[in-house]
Amino acid sequence: MVDLSVAVTPLYFGTMAWERHALARRAEVEGPSAADYDRPDTTTSLAMGVLSLTGPITAYLVSFTVPFGTGKGRGRSGRIGKVVLGVAATAAVATTVADRVARTADTATDAGRRLKARARKVASVGGVAAIAGAGTVVAATSAHFTSASRWWRRKGAARDMGNGIVPWAIAMTWWDFAYYWNHRFMHQIRSQWAIHVVHHSSEHYNLSTALRQPVAGAFGVWVPYGLPARFGVRPAIIETSRALNLIYQYWFHTDTIRTMGAAEAVLNTPSHHRVHHGSNQRYLDRNHGGILITWDRLFGTFQPELAEDPVVYGLTRNIHTYNWWKVATHEYRDMFRDVAASTNWRDRLSFVLRGPGWAYARKAELAAAAASTDER
């Protein structure tokens, strides 16, 4: 299928040109703002948009880590998956042993201190290998067993709903509902945030920001978008629903539209999404909806934009770089550094599965404790 969200690329560039002109005229009267186009920032956003198109390739490569043959032609991928899982399990055992050695080593002697240092190095490497390997296998396995095409072949084709309004309504509504929860989890689970943080990394907010898309979505675990296929909704309808949802989300990355009136009650709008991109404490982790803001209102994550608290765009800890590689990988780098520095499995898993806020607080706590020990 032609990806509809890519096919409308001329629309993206045409509307960005219009918005850039409108913002330049506004700046002549009101002065510059964070909505203005900045060449390095815009270039990075467009580069990330292009790189995001490699997602299917990344997903294909990750699929080789499903650790079992589940059909004709999957023998090789099954073997690769088993090897990755085996390496992860071995690394986990080695890390656990190294943790114990490091805890029990006699640091009163030079030999004991050297043993502890070596054990910590083993645990550092092993912890990262175990979590990275297991995480890749889990992501690949989840994607494989919850794909729309698989559900369609096994269950859905026999229940084919056709191409009428009912399957379209189901697909569009389910995609938006699943998107809300996946988007919310991307802000609440650090390994998911490492994927999504790309989109929030700009300190500007305009239509080019909409194209600053993640490149590592294949490494996430998601509420399955393809579930309606199990009940007879055609995968092509589900895929088109994805594209329409993504296209809708493009237009509200703008500061040129202040309010949409009565539509603000139901739809996600520029005002609502400006809040979502805010680093203000009041605005953090709010307004996760795709097309509908109804989900946020129902599940307690809605926050209106307030005139007395202007949105400050970007991250709570901005990365101050336009390097696309650093933009794409900085949170993974920090996350795995935290895993490598951990001395127990509780912290290792928490640095991956708990929220980024918890991770930053825990890292500061451990640093303070280490500093206190050094002083003594």
C-alpha positions as CSV (number, residue, x, y, z in Angstrom):
1,M,0.0,0.0,0.0
2,V,1.0,3.6,-0.5
3,D,1.5,5.2,2.9
4,L,-1.0,8.1,2.8
5,S,0.9,10.0,5.5
6,V,3.9,10.1,3.2
7,A,1.9,10.7,0.0
8,V,0.7,14.1,1.4
9,T,4.3,15.4,1.8
10,P,3.6,18.3,-0.6
11,L,0.9,19.4,1.9
12,Y,3.4,19.4,4.7
13,F,5.9,21.7,2.8
14,G,3.2,23.9,1.4
15,T,1.7,24.6,4.9
16,M,5.1,25.0,6.5
17,A,5.9,27.7,3.9
18,W,2.7,29.5,4.6
19,E,3.2,29.3,8.4
20,R,6.8,30.5,8.2
21,H,5.6,33.6,6.3
22,A,2.7,34.2,8.8
23,L,5.1,33.9,11.7
24,A,7.6,36.2,10.1
25,R,4.9,38.9,9.7
26,R,3.8,38.4,13.3
27,A,7.3,38.7,14.6
28,E,7.6,42.1,12.9
29,V,4.7,43.4,15.1
30,E,5.0,41.3,18.3
31,G,8.7,40.3,18.3
32,P,10.2,36.8,18.0
33,S,8.8,33.8,19.7
34,A,9.4,30.1,20.2
35,A,7.1,29.4,17.3
36,D,9.4,31.0,14.8
37,Y,11.3,28.8,12.3
38,D,15.0,28.4,13.2
39,R,17.0,26.9,10.4
40,P,19.1,24.4,12.4
41,D,16.1,23.3,14.4
42,T,13.9,22.9,11.3
43,T,16.6,21.0,9.5
44,T,16.9,18.6,12.4
45,S,13.1,18.1,12.5
46,L,13.0,17.4,8.8
47,A,16.0,15.0,9.1
48,M,14.2,13.1,11.9
49,G,11.1,12.9,9.7
50,V,13.1,11.3,6.9
51,L,14.8,8.9,9.2
52,S,11.5,7.9,10.7
53,L,10.6,6.4,7.3
54,T,13.2,3.7,8.0
55,G,10.9,2.4,10.8
56,P,9.7,-0.6,8.7
57,I,13.3,-1.6,8.0
58,T,14.1,-1.4,11.7
59,A,11.0,-3.4,12.5
60,Y,12.0,-6.1,10.0
61,L,15.5,-6.4,11.5
62,V,14.1,-6.5,15.0
63,S,11.6,-9.2,13.9
64,F,14.6,-11.7,13.7
65,T,14.7,-11.8,17.5
66,V,11.4,-13.6,17.8
67,P,12.8,-16.6,19.6
68,F,10.7,-19.4,17.9
69,G,9.9,-20.5,14.4
70,T,6.2,-19.7,14.0
71,G,5.6,-20.5,10.4
72,K,7.2,-21.2,7.0
73,G,10.4,-19.3,6.5
74,R,10.8,-18.2,10.1
75,G,13.4,-20.9,11.1
76,R,16.3,-18.5,10.7
77,S,14.7,-15.7,12.7
78,G,13.8,-18.2,15.4
79,R,17.4,-19.4,15.7
80,I,18.6,-15.8,16.0
81,G,16.0,-15.0,18.6
82,K,17.0,-18.0,20.7
83,V,20.6,-16.9,20.5
84,V,19.8,-13.3,21.6
85,L,17.6,-14.7,24.4
86,G,20.3,-17.1,25.5
87,V,22.9,-14.3,25.6
88,A,20.5,-12.1,27.6
89,A,19.9,-15.0,30.1
90,T,23.6,-15.7,30.4
91,A,24.3,-12.0,30.9
92,A,21.6,-11.9,33.6
93,V,23.1,-14.8,35.5
94,A,26.7,-13.4,35.2
95,T,25.4,-10.0,36.5
96,T,23.6,-11.6,39.4
97,V,26.8,-13.5,40.4
98,A,28.9,-10.4,40.0
99,D,26.5,-8.3,42.1
100,R,26.9,-10.8,44.9
101,V,30.7,-10.9,44.6
102,A,30.9,-7.1,44.7
103,R,28.7,-7.0,47.8
104,T,30.7,-9.6,49.7
105,A,34.2,-8.7,48.6
106,D,36.5,-7.8,51.5
107,T,37.3,-4.1,50.7
108,A,39.8,-3.9,53.6
109,T,42.4,-5.6,51.4
110,D,43.8,-4.7,48.0
111,A,42.9,-8.0,46.6
112,G,39.3,-7.6,47.7
113,R,39.1,-4.1,46.3
114,R,40.4,-5.3,42.9
115,L,37.9,-8.2,43.0
116,K,35.0,-5.8,43.7
117,A,36.1,-3.5,40.9
118,R,36.3,-6.4,38.4
119,A,32.9,-7.7,39.6
120,R,31.4,-4.3,39.1
121,K,32.7,-4.2,35.5
122,V,31.1,-7.5,34.8
123,A,27.8,-6.4,36.3
124,S,28.0,-3.2,34.4
125,V,28.3,-4.8,31.0
126,G,26.1,-7.8,31.8
127,G,23.2,-5.7,33.1
128,V,23.1,-3.7,29.9
129,A,23.4,-6.8,27.7
130,A,20.7,-8.6,29.6
131,I,18.2,-5.8,29.5
132,A,18.9,-4.8,25.9
133,G,18.7,-8.4,24.6
134,A,15.6,-9.3,26.6
135,G,13.9,-6.0,25.7
136,T,14.5,-6.5,22.0
137,V,13.1,-10.1,22.1
138,V,10.0,-8.9,24.1
139,A,9.4,-6.1,21.6
140,A,9.8,-8.3,18.6
141,T,7.6,-11.1,20.0
142,S,4.9,-8.7,21.1
143,A,4.8,-7.1,17.6
144,H,4.7,-10.5,15.9
145,F,1.8,-11.9,17.9
146,T,-0.3,-8.7,17.8
147,S,0.1,-7.7,14.2
148,A,-3.0,-7.0,12.2
149,S,-1.9,-9.3,9.4
150,R,-1.5,-12.2,11.7
151,W,-4.8,-11.7,13.4
152,W,-6.5,-11.3,10.0
153,R,-5.0,-14.6,8.7
154,R,-5.9,-16.6,11.8
155,K,-9.3,-15.1,12.8
156,G,-10.4,-12.0,11.0
157,A,-10.7,-13.1,7.4
158,A,-13.5,-15.5,8.3
159,R,-15.3,-12.6,9.9
160,D,-14.7,-10.0,7.2
161,M,-16.8,-6.9,7.8
162,G,-16.3,-5.5,4.4
163,N,-15.6,-1.9,3.6
164,G,-18.6,-0.2,5.1
165,I,-18.9,2.5,7.7
166,V,-18.9,0.1,10.7
167,P,-15.4,-1.3,10.2
168,W,-14.1,2.2,9.4
169,A,-15.7,3.6,12.6
170,I,-14.2,0.7,14.6
171,A,-10.7,1.1,13.2
172,M,-10.6,4.9,13.6
173,T,-12.0,4.8,17.1
174,W,-9.8,1.9,18.3
175,W,-6.6,3.5,16.7
176,D,-7.3,6.7,18.5
177,F,-8.0,5.0,21.8
178,A,-4.9,2.8,21.6
179,Y,-2.9,5.8,20.6
180,Y,-4.0,7.6,23.7
181,W,-2.7,4.8,26.0
182,N,0.5,4.2,24.0
183,H,1.2,7.9,24.0
184,R,0.6,8.1,27.7
185,F,2.8,5.1,28.4
186,M,5.5,6.8,26.3
187,H,5.6,9.5,28.9
188,Q,5.3,7.2,31.9
189,I,7.8,4.4,31.1
190,R,11.4,5.4,30.5
191,S,12.2,2.8,27.8
192,Q,9.1,4.1,25.9
193,W,10.1,7.7,26.6
194,A,13.5,7.0,25.0
195,I,11.6,6.4,21.8
196,H,9.3,9.3,22.0
197,V,11.6,12.0,23.5
198,V,12.7,12.8,19.9
199,H,9.4,14.5,19.3
200,H,9.7,16.7,22.4
201,S,13.3,17.6,21.9
202,S,12.8,20.9,20.0
203,E,12.5,24.1,21.9
204,H,10.5,25.5,19.0
205,Y,6.9,24.7,18.2
206,N,5.6,24.9,14.6
207,L,4.5,22.6,11.8
208,S,8.1,21.3,11.3
209,T,8.0,20.0,14.9
210,A,5.3,17.6,13.8
211,L,7.7,15.9,11.5
212,R,10.3,15.3,14.2
213,Q,9.3,11.7,14.6
214,P,10.9,8.8,16.5
215,V,13.0,6.3,14.6
216,A,13.1,3.4,17.2
217,G,9.4,2.5,17.5
218,A,10.2,-1.1,16.8
219,F,11.8,-1.4,20.2
220,G,8.6,-0.5,22.0
221,V,5.8,-2.7,23.3
222,W,2.4,-1.3,22.5
223,V,-1.3,-1.7,23.1
224,P,-2.0,-3.5,19.9
225,Y,-3.3,-1.2,17.1
226,G,-4.1,-4.2,15.0
227,L,-6.6,-5.8,17.4
228,P,-9.7,-5.0,15.2
229,A,-8.4,-7.3,12.5
230,R,-9.1,-10.2,14.8
231,F,-12.8,-9.3,14.6
232,G,-13.0,-8.8,10.9
233,V,-11.7,-5.3,10.2
234,R,-9.4,-5.4,7.2
235,P,-5.8,-4.6,7.8
236,A,-5.9,-2.1,4.9
237,I,-8.6,-0.1,6.8
238,I,-6.5,-0.2,10.0
239,E,-3.4,1.0,8.1
240,T,-5.4,3.9,6.5
241,S,-6.8,4.8,9.9
242,R,-3.2,5.0,11.2
243,A,-2.3,7.4,8.4
244,L,-5.4,9.6,8.8
245,N,-4.7,9.8,12.6
246,L,-1.1,10.8,11.9
247,I,-2.1,13.4,9.3
248,Y,-4.6,14.9,11.7
249,Q,-1.9,15.3,14.3
250,Y,0.2,17.3,11.9
251,W,-1.9,20.5,11.7
252,F,-2.2,21.2,15.4
253,H,1.6,21.7,15.8
254,T,1.1,25.4,15.3
255,D,1.0,28.6,17.3
256,T,-0.9,30.5,14.6
257,I,-4.3,29.2,15.7
258,R,-5.1,30.2,19.2
259,T,-8.5,28.5,19.8
260,M,-11.0,26.3,17.9
261,G,-14.0,27.4,19.9
262,A,-16.6,24.7,20.7
263,A,-14.4,22.0,19.0
264,E,-12.0,22.3,22.0
265,A,-14.4,20.2,24.0
266,V,-14.0,17.1,21.9
267,L,-11.1,17.4,19.5
268,N,-7.4,17.7,20.0
269,T,-6.4,21.2,18.9
270,P,-3.4,23.5,18.7
271,S,-4.1,24.9,22.1
272,H,-4.4,21.4,23.7
273,H,-1.3,20.1,22.0
274,R,0.8,23.2,22.9
275,V,0.2,22.1,26.5
276,H,1.4,18.6,25.7
277,H,4.7,20.0,24.4
278,G,5.2,22.2,27.5
279,S,8.0,21.7,30.0
280,N,6.1,23.7,32.6
281,Q,5.4,21.6,35.7
282,R,1.6,22.2,35.2
283,Y,1.7,20.9,31.7
284,L,3.9,17.8,32.0
285,D,2.4,14.5,30.8
286,R,-0.9,16.0,29.8
287,N,-3.2,15.9,26.7
288,H,-2.0,12.6,25.1
289,G,-4.9,12.3,22.7
290,G,-4.6,11.9,18.9
291,I,-7.8,13.1,17.2
292,L,-10.0,13.2,20.3
293,I,-9.2,15.0,23.5
294,T,-12.1,13.1,25.0
295,W,-9.8,10.3,26.2
296,D,-7.8,12.8,28.3
297,R,-11.0,14.2,29.8
298,L,-12.2,10.7,30.6
299,F,-8.9,9.4,32.1
300,G,-7.7,12.4,34.1
301,T,-4.9,13.7,31.9
302,F,-6.5,16.9,30.5
303,Q,-5.1,20.3,31.1
304,P,-6.2,23.5,29.3
305,E,-3.7,26.1,28.1
306,L,-3.7,29.0,30.5
307,A,-2.8,32.6,29.6
308,E,-1.1,33.1,33.0
309,D,1.2,30.2,32.4
310,P,2.7,30.5,28.8
311,V,4.0,27.2,27.4
312,V,7.7,26.7,27.5
313,Y,8.6,24.2,24.8
314,G,11.2,21.5,25.0
315,L,12.4,19.1,27.7
316,T,12.8,19.6,31.5
317,R,16.5,19.0,30.7
318,N,17.1,20.3,27.2
319,I,19.9,18.6,25.1
320,H,21.1,21.7,23.3
321,T,22.1,20.0,20.1
322,Y,20.9,19.7,16.5
323,N,22.9,16.5,15.9
324,W,20.3,14.1,14.6
325,W,22.1,11.0,16.1
326,K,22.2,12.6,19.6
327,V,18.6,13.7,19.2
328,A,17.6,10.1,18.4
329,T,19.7,8.3,20.9
330,H,20.4,10.6,23.9
331,E,17.8,9.1,26.2
332,Y,18.8,5.5,25.4
333,R,22.4,6.5,26.1
334,D,21.5,8.0,29.5
335,M,19.2,5.1,30.3
336,F,21.8,2.4,29.7
337,R,24.5,4.4,31.5
338,D,22.1,4.4,34.5
339,V,21.6,0.6,34.1
340,A,25.4,0.1,33.9
341,A,26.0,2.1,37.1
342,S,23.3,0.2,39.0
343,T,24.4,-2.3,41.7
344,N,21.1,-4.3,41.9
345,W,18.3,-5.6,39.7
346,R,15.7,-3.4,41.3
347,D,17.4,-0.3,40.2
348,R,18.3,-1.7,36.7
349,L,14.7,-2.6,35.9
350,S,13.4,0.6,37.5
351,F,15.6,2.8,35.3
352,V,14.0,1.1,32.3
353,L,10.4,0.5,33.4
354,R,9.6,3.5,35.7
355,G,9.2,7.1,34.6
356,P,11.9,9.4,33.5
357,G,11.2,11.7,36.5
358,W,11.8,8.8,38.9
359,A,15.0,8.0,37.0
360,Y,16.4,11.5,37.3
361,A,15.5,11.7,41.0
362,R,17.1,8.3,41.7
363,K,20.2,9.2,39.8
364,A,20.6,12.3,41.9
365,E,20.0,10.3,45.1
366,L,22.7,7.8,44.2
367,A,25.1,10.6,43.3
368,A,24.5,12.3,46.6
369,A,25.1,9.0,48.5
370,A,28.3,8.3,46.6
371,A,29.5,11.9,47.3
372,S,28.8,11.4,51.0
373,T,30.7,8.1,51.0
374,D,33.7,9.7,49.3
375,E,33.7,12.5,51.9
376,R,33.9,10.0,54.7
